[in-house]
């Protein structure tokens, strides 16, 4: 036997005498209906957990944003109060130093009523 004939014999896929023909068949492996159902349930649970983690993160950020908005509104109110107080302080100085106020004469009390 030559080398090429040995290779040709190795390539034969037929069934010869004394061999079990069933062991040479390729079997197609598939999941059954119960396994498919279990896999689908597990996937649905994983998707549910993913959804819940995303919703929880969103709610946590919402609480932070709400706290920052409340802090911003308090600071704006404080700024407005300080602006009003500053305007009052400056207005008294302006009135006292104005030309109209300088030209006025002070009035002494004339008497008291009993």
MDAnalysis code that builds the backbone (N, CA, C; Angstrom):
import MDAnalysis as mda
import numpy as np

u = mda.Universe.empty(342, n_residues=114, atom_resindex=np.repeat(np.arange(114), 3), trajectory=True)
u.add_TopologyAttr("name", ["N", "CA", "C"] * 114)
u.add_TopologyAttr("resid", np.arange(1, 115))
u.add_TopologyAttr("resname", ["UNK", "UNK", "UNK", "UNK", "UNK", "UNK", "UNK", "UNK", "UNK", "UNK", "UNK", "UNK", "UNK", "UNK", "UNK", "UNK", "UNK", "UNK", "UNK", "UNK", "UNK", "UNK", "UNK", "UNK", "UNK", "UNK", "UNK", "UNK", "UNK", "UNK", "UNK", "UNK", "UNK", "UNK", "UNK", "UNK", "UNK", "UNK", "UNK", "UNK", "UNK", "UNK", "UNK", "UNK", "UNK", "UNK", "UNK", "UNK", "UNK", "UNK", "UNK", "UNK", "UNK", "UNK", "UNK", "UNK", "UNK", "UNK", "UNK", "UNK", "UNK", "UNK", "UNK", "UNK", "UNK", "UNK", "UNK", "UNK", "UNK", "UNK", "UNK", "UNK", "UNK", "UNK", "UNK", "UNK", "UNK", "UNK", "UNK", "UNK", "UNK", "UNK", "UNK", "UNK", "UNK", "UNK", "UNK", "UNK", "UNK", "UNK", "UNK", "UNK", "UNK", "UNK", "UNK", "UNK", "UNK", "UNK", "UNK", "UNK", "UNK", "UNK", "UNK", "UNK", "UNK", "UNK", "UNK", "UNK", "UNK", "UNK", "UNK", "UNK", "UNK", "UNK"])
u.atoms.positions = np.array([
    [0.821, -1.160, 0.000],
    [0.000, 0.000, 0.000],
    [0.875, 1.236, 0.000],
    [0.471, 2.147, -0.807],
    [1.231, 3.381, -0.890],
    [0.650, 4.406, 0.076],
    [1.358, 5.516, 0.169],
    [0.938, 6.578, 1.080],
    [-0.407, 7.157, 0.671],
    [-0.611, 7.337, -0.631],
    [-1.868, 7.924, -1.099],
    [-3.042, 6.986, -0.878],
    [-2.848, 5.704, -1.004],
    [-3.953, 4.778, -0.771],
    [-4.278, 4.691, 0.719],
    [-3.303, 4.873, 1.594],
    [-3.559, 4.877, 3.029],
    [-4.394, 6.095, 3.411],
    [-4.069, 7.236, 2.819],
    [-4.855, 8.440, 3.073],
    [-6.270, 8.285, 2.547],
    [-6.422, 7.665, 1.416],
    [-7.741, 7.480, 0.832],
    [-8.578, 6.568, 1.703],
    [-7.979, 5.565, 2.316],
    [-8.735, 4.665, 3.185],
    [-9.163, 5.380, 4.462],
    [-8.317, 6.314, 4.923],
    [-8.665, 7.073, 6.124],
    [-9.822, 8.019, 5.883],
    [-10.047, 8.400, 4.668],
    [-11.123, 9.321, 4.338],
    [-12.450, 8.638, 4.127],
    [-12.466, 7.370, 4.044],
    [-13.724, 6.657, 3.816],
    [-14.605, 6.788, 5.049],
    [-15.861, 7.103, 4.804],
    [-16.780, 7.271, 5.910],
    [-17.871, 6.208, 5.911],
    [-17.740, 5.271, 5.122],
    [-18.725, 4.203, 5.066],
    [-18.594, 3.285, 6.267],
    [-19.560, 2.450, 6.439],
    [-19.573, 1.512, 7.552],
    [-19.025, 0.191, 7.034],
    [-18.045, -0.301, 7.704],
    [-17.496, -1.599, 7.305],
    [-17.951, -2.655, 8.300],
    [-17.572, -3.838, 8.042],
    [-18.020, -4.977, 8.819],
    [-17.493, -4.921, 10.257],
    [-18.372, -5.173, 11.228],
    [-17.985, -5.209, 12.622],
    [-18.002, -3.848, 13.313],
    [-18.462, -2.836, 12.640],
    [-18.519, -1.518, 13.258],
    [-19.973, -1.141, 13.503],
    [-20.191, -0.403, 14.548],
    [-21.528, 0.070, 14.876],
    [-21.810, 1.329, 14.062],
    [-22.809, 1.282, 13.235],
    [-23.093, 2.417, 12.356],
    [-23.742, 3.585, 13.092],
    [-24.353, 3.348, 14.232],
    [-25.034, 4.414, 14.969],
    [-24.027, 5.381, 15.577],
    [-22.872, 4.911, 16.003],
    [-21.904, 5.766, 16.672],
    [-21.276, 6.772, 15.723],
    [-21.398, 6.602, 14.444],
    [-20.805, 7.518, 13.492],
    [-21.757, 8.609, 13.046],
    [-22.983, 8.552, 13.448],
    [-23.945, 9.579, 13.048],
    [-23.785, 10.811, 13.928],
    [-23.938, 11.959, 13.320],
    [-23.866, 13.218, 14.053],
    [-25.254, 13.513, 14.598],
    [-25.331, 13.690, 15.881],
    [-26.633, 13.972, 16.474],
    [-26.775, 15.484, 16.674],
    [-27.971, 15.978, 16.480],
    [-28.267, 17.398, 16.642],
    [-28.773, 17.618, 18.065],
    [-28.061, 18.442, 18.826],
    [-28.441, 18.657, 20.219],
    [-29.320, 19.899, 20.301],
    [-30.445, 19.748, 20.960],
    [-31.384, 20.847, 21.159],
    [-31.869, 20.836, 22.588],
    [-32.328, 21.993, 23.014],
    [-32.914, 22.087, 24.345],
    [-34.380, 21.702, 24.276],
    [-34.857, 21.117, 25.327],
    [-36.257, 20.729, 25.378],
    [-37.135, 21.901, 25.779],
    [-38.441, 21.712, 25.799],
    [-39.355, 22.807, 26.132],
    [-39.210, 23.280, 27.579],
    [-38.893, 22.391, 28.502],
    [-38.711, 22.796, 29.900],
    [-37.454, 23.640, 30.035],
    [-36.375, 23.229, 29.380],
    [-35.128, 23.984, 29.433],
    [-35.305, 25.360, 28.805],
    [-36.019, 25.422, 27.678],
    [-36.282, 26.718, 27.051],
    [-37.061, 27.633, 27.980],
    [-38.051, 27.083, 28.671],
    [-38.855, 27.885, 29.591],
    [-38.003, 28.400, 30.737],
    [-37.156, 27.559, 31.280],
    [-36.288, 27.973, 32.385],
    [-35.327, 29.065, 31.934],
    [-34.742, 28.904, 30.759],
    [-33.820, 29.913, 30.231],
    [-34.546, 31.236, 30.028],
    [-35.761, 31.214, 29.509],
    [-36.518, 32.443, 29.303],
    [-36.874, 33.120, 30.626],
    [-37.205, 32.327, 31.633],
    [-37.524, 32.897, 32.947],
    [-36.295, 33.554, 33.562],
    [-35.139, 32.902, 33.445],
    [-33.900, 33.467, 33.983],
    [-33.559, 34.768, 33.259],
    [-33.711, 34.804, 31.939],
    [-33.436, 36.023, 31.186],
    [-34.390, 37.148, 31.579],
    [-35.663, 36.827, 31.786],
    [-36.632, 37.843, 32.204],
    [-36.277, 38.387, 33.584],
    [-35.818, 37.521, 34.491],
    [-35.407, 37.976, 35.819],
    [-34.190, 38.893, 35.729],
    [-33.236, 38.545, 34.882],
    [-32.056, 39.393, 34.715],
    [-32.429, 40.759, 34.145],
    [-33.323, 40.781, 33.166],
    [-33.768, 42.061, 32.614],
    [-34.514, 42.882, 33.664],
    [-35.306, 42.222, 34.494],
    [-36.008, 42.925, 35.570],
    [-35.045, 43.536, 36.569],
    [-34.000, 42.796, 36.940],
    [-33.000, 43.337, 37.858],
    [-32.255, 44.512, 37.250],
    [-31.934, 44.417, 35.980],
    [-31.267, 45.524, 35.292],
    [-32.152, 46.765, 35.295],
    [-33.429, 46.581, 35.022],
    [-34.377, 47.698, 35.027],
    [-34.466, 48.327, 36.417],
    [-34.553, 47.487, 37.454],
    [-34.665, 48.020, 38.811],
    [-33.420, 48.791, 39.233],
    [-32.240, 48.327, 38.844],
    [-31.026, 49.066, 39.200],
    [-30.998, 50.422, 38.511],
    [-31.438, 50.476, 37.264],
    [-31.454, 51.753, 36.556],
    [-32.461, 52.718, 37.173],
    [-33.625, 52.212, 37.553],
    [-34.652, 53.071, 38.157],
    [-34.172, 53.591, 39.505],
    [-33.488, 52.752, 40.280],
    [-33.001, 53.181, 41.589],
    [-31.943, 54.258, 41.441],
    [-31.063, 54.113, 40.461],
    [-30.051, 55.142, 40.224],
    [-30.716, 56.448, 39.828],
    [-31.720, 56.377, 38.978],
    [-32.419, 57.579, 38.540],
    [-33.090, 58.268, 39.717],
    [-33.716, 57.492, 40.610],
    [-34.354, 58.086, 41.781],
    [-33.332, 58.725, 42.704],
    [-32.184, 58.106, 42.856],
    [-31.139, 58.679, 43.711],
    [-30.673, 60.012, 43.151],
    [-30.487, 60.081, 41.837],
    [-30.096, 61.351, 41.233],
    [-31.215, 62.377, 41.368],
    [-32.461, 61.925, 41.314],
    [-33.593, 62.840, 41.477],
    [-33.604, 63.471, 42.858],
    [-33.278, 62.679, 43.892],
    [-33.217, 63.231, 45.244],
    [-32.105, 64.258, 45.361],
    [-30.966, 63.993, 44.749],
    [-29.861, 64.952, 44.784],
    [-30.247, 66.243, 44.079],
    [-30.887, 66.121, 42.929],
    [-31.296, 67.305, 42.174],
    [-32.319, 68.103, 42.961],
    [-33.257, 67.420, 43.601],
    [-34.274, 68.104, 44.396],
    [-33.624, 68.860, 45.558],
    [-32.669, 68.252, 46.230],
    [-31.971, 68.921, 47.323],
    [-31.208, 70.149, 46.850],
    [-30.559, 70.025, 45.699],
    [-29.818, 71.169, 45.152],
    [-30.761, 72.293, 44.718],
    [-31.930, 71.951, 44.200],
    [-32.895, 72.980, 43.809],
    [-33.434, 73.705, 45.037],
    [-33.687, 72.981, 46.121],
    [-34.140, 73.631, 47.349],
    [-33.065, 74.551, 47.906],
    [-31.828, 74.105, 47.862],
    [-30.722, 74.944, 48.329],
    [-30.595, 76.191, 47.461],
    [-30.792, 76.049, 46.158],
    [-30.713, 77.179, 45.256],
    [-31.815, 78.189, 45.564],
    [-33.029, 77.717, 45.802],
    [-34.133, 78.642, 46.098],
    [-33.898, 79.370, 47.420],
    [-33.332, 78.669, 48.434],
    [-33.018, 79.335, 49.698],
    [-31.962, 80.417, 49.505],
    [-30.941, 80.099, 48.709],
    [-29.884, 81.081, 48.461],
    [-30.403, 82.280, 47.667],
    [-31.310, 82.044, 46.727],
    [-31.895, 83.156, 45.979],
    [-32.719, 84.051, 46.900],
    [-33.484, 83.452, 47.804],
    [-34.281, 84.230, 48.748],
    [-33.375, 85.041, 49.667],
    [-32.293, 84.429, 50.121],
    [-31.342, 85.132, 50.978],
    [-30.690, 86.288, 50.219],
    [-30.378, 86.071, 48.952],
    [-29.784, 87.134, 48.129],
    [-30.752, 88.302, 47.965],
    [-32.042, 87.999, 47.735],
    [-33.031, 89.055, 47.600],
    [-33.184, 89.835, 48.901],
    [-33.183, 89.140, 50.035],
    [-33.284, 89.814, 51.330],
    [-32.090, 90.726, 51.576],
    [-30.900, 90.243, 51.230],
    [-29.706, 91.062, 51.406],
    [-29.701, 92.263, 50.458],
    [-30.224, 92.093, 49.264],
    [-30.304, 93.211, 48.318],
    [-31.241, 94.291, 48.842],
    [-32.369, 93.883, 49.421],
    [-33.321, 94.849, 49.978],
    [-32.704, 95.573, 51.170],
    [-32.016, 94.846, 52.049],
    [-31.370, 95.469, 53.209],
    [-30.288, 96.447, 52.766],
    [-29.532, 96.087, 51.754],
    [-28.490, 96.972, 51.237],
    [-29.097, 98.235, 50.649],
    [-30.185, 98.097, 49.917],
    [-30.850, 99.271, 49.335],
    [-31.380, 100.188, 50.427],
    [-31.905, 99.648, 51.516],
    [-32.403, 100.473, 52.629],
    [-31.260, 101.251, 53.276],
    [-30.149, 100.585, 53.518],
    [-29.003, 101.258, 54.136],
    [-28.475, 102.379, 53.252],
    [-28.389, 102.108, 51.971],
    [-27.866, 103.124, 51.052],
    [-28.846, 104.279, 50.873],
    [-30.141, 104.005, 50.940],
    [-31.126, 105.069, 50.728],
    [-31.104, 106.074, 51.876],
    [-30.897, 105.644, 53.112],
    [-30.821, 106.582, 54.230],
    [-29.634, 107.525, 54.087],
    [-28.497, 106.992, 53.652],
    [-27.324, 107.843, 53.445],
    [-27.551, 108.818, 52.299],
    [-28.189, 108.378, 51.244],
    [-28.446, 109.264, 50.096],
    [-29.394, 110.395, 50.465],
    [-30.430, 110.078, 51.232],
    [-31.395, 111.110, 51.620],
    [-30.739, 112.124, 52.539],
    [-29.917, 111.635, 53.476],
    [-29.278, 112.566, 54.429],
    [-28.266, 113.470, 53.733],
    [-27.625, 112.999, 52.700],
    [-26.590, 113.780, 52.016],
    [-27.111, 114.507, 50.780],
    [-28.386, 114.409, 50.484],
    [-28.899, 115.052, 49.277],
    [-28.965, 116.565, 49.460],
    [-29.023, 117.319, 48.356],
    [-29.086, 118.783, 48.387],
    [-30.387, 119.266, 49.005],
    [-31.470, 118.564, 48.774],
    [-32.762, 118.954, 49.333],
    [-32.740, 118.841, 50.851],
    [-32.149, 117.780, 51.349],
    [-32.084, 117.601, 52.802],
    [-31.154, 118.607, 53.442],
    [-30.122, 119.021, 52.743],
    [-29.181, 120.008, 53.287],
    [-29.815, 121.393, 53.361],
    [-30.719, 121.687, 52.452],
    [-31.341, 123.015, 52.441],
    [-32.486, 123.144, 53.440],
    [-32.936, 122.075, 54.016],
    [-34.018, 122.133, 55.001],
    [-33.495, 122.646, 56.338],
    [-34.382, 123.310, 57.070],
    [-34.001, 123.824, 58.397],
    [-34.579, 122.903, 59.455],
    [-33.842, 122.707, 60.502],
    [-34.374, 121.833, 61.553],
    [-35.499, 122.537, 62.307],
    [-36.457, 121.798, 62.736],
    [-37.621, 122.350, 63.440],
    [-37.483, 121.957, 64.912],
    [-37.596, 122.993, 65.761],
    [-37.541, 122.725, 67.211],
    [-38.981, 122.555, 67.692],
    [-39.204, 121.732, 68.679],
    [-40.544, 121.587, 69.188],
    [-41.024, 122.891, 69.839],
    [-42.226, 123.292, 69.538],
    [-42.748, 124.573, 70.054],
    [-43.332, 124.450, 71.437],
    [-43.748, 123.273, 71.778],
    [-44.308, 123.114, 73.106],
    [-44.984, 121.777, 73.199],
    [-45.548, 121.511, 74.341],
    [-46.224, 120.258, 74.521],
    [-47.648, 120.494, 74.934],
    [-48.519, 119.619, 74.617],
    [-49.937, 119.715, 74.938],
    [-50.171, 118.864, 76.177],
    [-50.872, 119.522, 77.140],
    [-51.166, 118.787, 78.361],
    [-52.483, 118.102, 78.312],
])
